[in-house]
Structure formats: structure tokens, C-alpha cells
Amino acid sequence: MKRAIILIALLLSLFAAKPASAANTQLLVKANFGAPAMNLVCLLKGCQVTQTLNGSPSNFFVISVPNSANASFLLDVLRDVPGILNVTVLSGGQNPLGNRYIVRTSGGLLNLQTLCLLNLCQVLQPLDGSLNQVFLIGGSSNQDPNLILALLRAVPGVLNVELDQLVTVATGGATATDPPPSLVDTTPVRYYGSTVWEGYVNQPATQIIRLAQAQQRLDASGGGIIADIDTGVDPNHPVLRPVLLPGYDFTRNQVGGSEMNDLPGGAPSTETPCVNCTPGQVNQHSIAMVDQHSIAMVDGPKYEDFGHGTMVAGVLHLVAPSASILPLKAFGSDGTGNLSDIIRAIYYAAQNKATVVNMSFDLKTPSQELATSISSAEKQGIVFVASAGNDGEIEMVYPAGLTNVMGVASTNSQDQRSSFSNYGNQIVWVAAPGEAVITTYPFGTYAAVWGTSFSAPLVSGGVDLIESAKPGLTQSQARFAMAQAQLLLAVGMGNGRIDLNRAAAAASH
């Protein structure tokens, strides 16, 4: 009874807080077709699509109509268009679904749908697959989000509510310097069924962590499914193609984790390493062996993290070459993504039999639902690894700071902490090389990379390598194995720099 009274009071305050309508009227359209079709409908019917929100299985569009008279007529017209499921009149403010809320319930959608019938919100999509407990809700930016949060928390059956966050895949000051010699060592060699560059297989990073000795000791080369939550991957890269699973693109709600869809013209017709190219800086933390046309294509803030996922996948493949890689695209080429898509990706990984999840990103604001999704997946035996961040500070970041995630810092070739690497035992379990690491890059070529983003997959790949020889490795067992590391003089570097041969020996006992 008390909760119902609170809910009524919140509703009254919410309606009282609504601003006056602007000249244009906003309509919210729910449809089972995509943006091109909605734009065509508006072209024919005299409206304008001002915002698109991808949902599953339906999409939502905010439509602007010049005046109320037109809106009344258009409302009836749109409801008769095949594929349009619902049309709702919204207030005239800008960005009417600008706020997004992550909501966990104990009773599925029923109570949330009742609330959203009042035009206060829209249920956009489930975030936990078939579990039917966590949902993404869209709410008007014209209302105070704290009021909406309180309103949602007052709904019977709601267990947790939080605002969706914008997350950046690569943050801080990891900066590429000079091209290392390994980047231009283009001698072709065979590596577990693929032809690769010598500089990729026998680079300093693999020698430092004693990768070859570990593979020999275990008589293994990986074999599970490593999910990589990132910007996607180049699915046609000749080195990665044999081990890639289709994956999923959460930024577009479609099967396939390709980051080449972010390019203006899509993927090039050929995917051949550019052996005669001069190394060129393609973003802050990467120097790649690509031609000038390709560098120009990915120049600018819209593409400042293009290739990040392909480069992380290349490190995973280097360490565990027989493992399958599941690319889960939760970030765009500009490096930004929604926390809700990361949560979706974690549940997707768990429901698609991943054994290791690599998370080369960090956020400074804690999220209960991020922690819950990881705890839920860990119960299925999945091991989680995350980068510690590149701010060069002792700071709390997530997911590395969660107790059931192995946070990874970066070291240089002298086993010193990289100047850009975050540190502190709250977020660092182990460290791994993160400077001038040679890996794959889109367009079928290679790059040298800097950042904790590329230290983390050395650990993720190492976990899969050990698990392929010792099936059923738990998070605690993986943590113990990786803790058998080279001690470092630097403060706040956890158990030290990984030594995969020691880790393999520890797991063998």
C-alpha cells in the first residue's frame, strides 16, 4: 500500500513537471522495419525522422511533424502503414527518448508495460536474452531522470534501476611512438595452419611471457570460445578468418560482429598485407602497415578507434591460435558504446558457450547490472579478463575492479610499468606487455599497438590455452595460475608480469 501511494505521488509530480509543448509535435513510432523504410514513409507522408532507437525485435523512431493539425492527420495515416505497430504522441521537446534506463524486474515485462502505457517510457529491448529479467527502457529527456528512476523503483517487482552509460573503449594516454623492428619483419611463416608474418609470431611480447614454452609444456594451442566485447573484427582477415565465429553486432542489432560495416565504403575488395608500405599512424595508439588510401579512410574522430577489435582479436589468436573467437560488437568506430550493449554482450556470451570473455575497456562509474551480469556468467564457468585503463593513475575502474574479474596492467620490454598504465592492487591482478605489441589490423595487414587494451588479451588467451589442456578451469583456478608471475619492483602491479610457462606448470599440478 505504501509503495502504491509513493507511485501515485511520483506520477503527479512527473506530470506537473512537464514543459510546455514546442511548435513541432513529436510522434513515437514502433515498427518492425528499419530506418531506410521509415525515412521513405516520412518522405511520402510529410514528416521527418529525428531519432532512431534500435530495439529487439522492434525499432523505435521519433517523428517530427510541423504542427498539431498535421500530427492528428498523420497519426491515423501512420497507423494504417503495414509494419507500423504503434504510434504515440509525445511532447514537443527535443530528443524525447534521450534517457535510457537499465531495469531489472522479478516479474518480466508486465508491470513495466503498464507504466509505459502512460507514455512515460518505452520498453526498447531485453538485455539478458531469454532470461526475461533485465530490460532497456527509453524515457523522455524532458523529464528529470532522477524522478524517472524513483518512479521505476516504485513499480512492484522492480529490483534495480540505473541510467545507461556511455562507455569509451580506449581511454587515457597510451600513445604510439616509433615503429618497432618486428612490425616490418614480413617474412612469411606458418603458424597453426595460417601463413603469418615472422614479426607477429616471434615478437618480444611472446618471448617475454614465454608463450612458446607454455604451448609446448601443455601440448596445447587453445580450444575454447573467447568472446571479445569490442568494436567488432575484420571478418575477412586471412589470419583470423579460420577461427572467427559469426558473432553479433549490438550497435545494429544484427548477426555478425564485423567492424568493416563502420567504414563509409565497407571492406576493400582484397585483404592482402601491404608488405611494401611504410608504417603509418592510424590512431593515437596504433601504427599499421597499410597504404595511404586506407590511412586516409580511417582518419578523423569518427574512426579514432577503428580496428581496435581486430587488433585485440589478433593478440587473442597469437596466444591461443586454436581457440574460436566470438566477436561481440558493442562499440562503434569512434570508440563509444552503451553500457546496455555491453551487458547484452555478456549475457550473449554466456548463452553461446563462451569460456573466456575479454573486456578491453573501462568505466569509472560502477554499475550494479554490469556486476550482476558478470557474476551470473561466472557461475557457468566463464573467466573474465579486463584492461586496467590508460590514465597512468591509481584509480578505481570497472570491470577490472570487480573481484571476479582479472584486471590487467601494462608493462614495457624492461618489465617496468608503462607510464600510461593504471595501477593499484584494487584493479590489477597481473600485468602483461602493452607496448609495441604486434597484432592483426583490418585490410588483412598488421599493426603495432600500445595500451592496456592489448595487455588484457595476452591474459585472456593464456587462460584459454591452459583451459584447453585442463578443461573446467574456474575463475579462482585461472587467477591462481596467472598469479604465478614475474614479480615487479613497480608498486600496484598485482602479482606481477605474467609468465605463461609458470602458469602452465601451476595448472598442471
Secondary structure, 3 states (H helix, E strand, C coil): CHHHHHHHHHHHHHHHCCCCCCCCEEEEEEECCCHHHHHHHHHHHCCEEEEEECCCCCEEEEEEECCHHHHHHHHHHHHCCCCEEEEEEECCCCCCCCEEEEEEECCCCHHHHHHHCCCCEEEEEECCHHHCCEEEEEECCCCCHHHHHHHHHCCCCEEEEEECCEEECCCCCCCCCCCCHHHHCCCEEEECCEEEEHHHHCCHHHHHCCHHHHHHHHCCCCCCEEEEEECCECCCCCCCHHHECCCEECCCCEECCECHHHCCCCCCCCCCCCCCCCCEEEECCEEECCCHHHHHHCCCHHHCCCCHHHHHHHHHHHHCCCCEEEEEECECCCCEEEHHHHHHHHHHHHHCCCCEEEECCCECCCCHHHHHHHHHHHCCCCEEEEECCCCCCECCCECCCCCCCEEEEEECCCCCECCCCCECCCCCCEEEECCCEEEEECCCEEEEECCHHHHHHHHHHHHHHHHHHCCCCCHHHHHHHHCCCECCCCCCCCCCECCHHHHHHHHHC
